[in-house]
């Protein structure tokens, strides 16, 4: 079984920085994608950033230049450094693991961590 354990998040004022961590444990395929999604009240869950096991990254336009996703492949951990936070970044942030590739892949989600940014 695969588990995702998130940490970080919390509260910050506009312009502040926060860092999220997500550690995956269990049977992790060497080919995978780890990333962060977020969901604000009344809105759909949306991709924030993701990174592949060969370190390719992809960012949503609304975080480019402010957020950075990195990963520790040896420890199956992904980080999201969030700088220049805005009130509109307020949401529950979820870690996602796509374990494997193509038709053999499975999706796993973390429990979510709240990020609140005040103006």
C-alpha positions in Angstrom: 0.0 0.0 0.0 1.1 3.6 -0.7 0.8 6.4 1.8 1.4 10.1 1.3 2.2 12.2 4.3 2.0 15.9 4.0 3.5 18.6 6.2 3.9 22.3 6.2 1.3 24.9 5.2 -0.4 27.1 7.7 -0.9 30.8 7.7 1.0 33.7 6.2 0.5 37.3 5.2 0.7 38.4 1.5 4.2 38.3 0.3 5.3 35.6 2.8 6.8 32.2 2.0 5.7 28.8 3.1 7.0 25.3 2.3 5.0 22.1 1.8 6.5 18.6 2.0 5.0 15.3 0.9 6.7 11.9 1.7 5.5 8.8 -0.1 5.9 5.4 1.5 5.2 1.9 0.4 5.6 0.3 -3.0 6.7 3.2 -5.1 7.4 2.6 -8.8 10.7 4.1 -10.1 8.6 5.8 -12.8 6.2 8.2 -11.2 4.9 11.7 -11.1 4.5 13.6 -7.8 2.8 16.9 -7.6 0.6 19.4 -5.8 -3.0 20.4 -6.4 -5.1 22.8 -4.6 -8.8 23.4 -4.0 -10.3 26.6 -2.8 -13.8 26.7 -1.3 -16.4 26.5 -4.1 -13.8 25.8 -6.7 -12.5 22.7 -8.5 -9.3 21.1 -7.6 -6.5 22.4 -9.8 -2.9 21.5 -10.6 -0.3 23.7 -9.0 3.0 21.9 -10.0 4.3 18.5 -10.7 7.6 16.7 -11.2 8.4 13.4 -12.8 10.9 10.8 -11.6 13.3 12.1 -14.2 12.9 15.6 -12.8 10.9 17.3 -15.4 8.6 19.9 -14.0 5.3 21.5 -14.9 3.7 24.6 -13.3 0.4 26.2 -13.5 0.6 29.7 -15.0 -0.6 31.3 -11.8 2.4 30.1 -9.8 5.2 30.5 -12.4 8.0 32.5 -10.9 6.7 32.2 -7.4 6.5 28.5 -6.5 9.2 25.9 -7.0 8.7 22.2 -6.9 11.6 19.9 -6.1 12.0 16.3 -5.1 14.3 14.0 -3.2 14.0 10.9 -5.3 15.9 8.7 -2.9 13.4 9.4 -0.1 10.3 9.7 -2.4 9.7 13.2 -1.1 8.4 16.2 -3.0 8.6 19.8 -1.8 6.7 22.9 -2.8 8.4 26.2 -2.0 5.8 29.0 -2.1 7.1 32.5 -2.3 5.4 35.8 -2.8 2.1 34.4 -1.5 -1.1 36.0 -2.5 -4.6 35.8 -0.7 -5.8 34.0 -3.8 -3.4 31.2 -3.0 -5.5 30.3 0.0 -6.7 26.7 -0.5 -6.3 23.2 0.7 -3.2 21.8 -0.9 -3.1 18.1 -1.8 -0.1 16.0 -2.7 -0.7 13.5 -5.6 1.4 10.5 -6.7 0.9 8.9 -10.0 2.6 5.6 -9.3 3.8 3.8 -12.4 3.1 4.8 -16.0 0.5 4.4 -18.7 -2.2 1.8 -18.1 -0.4 0.4 -15.1 -0.4 3.6 -13.1 -2.4 4.3 -10.0 -3.2 7.6 -8.4 -2.8 8.4 -4.7 -3.7 11.5 -2.8 -2.6 13.0 0.5 -5.0 14.1 3.1 -4.6 17.8 2.3 -3.0 20.7 4.2 -4.5 24.1 4.6 -2.7 27.2 3.3 -4.2 30.5 4.3 -2.8 33.9 3.1 -4.2 37.1 4.5 -3.9 40.5 2.8 
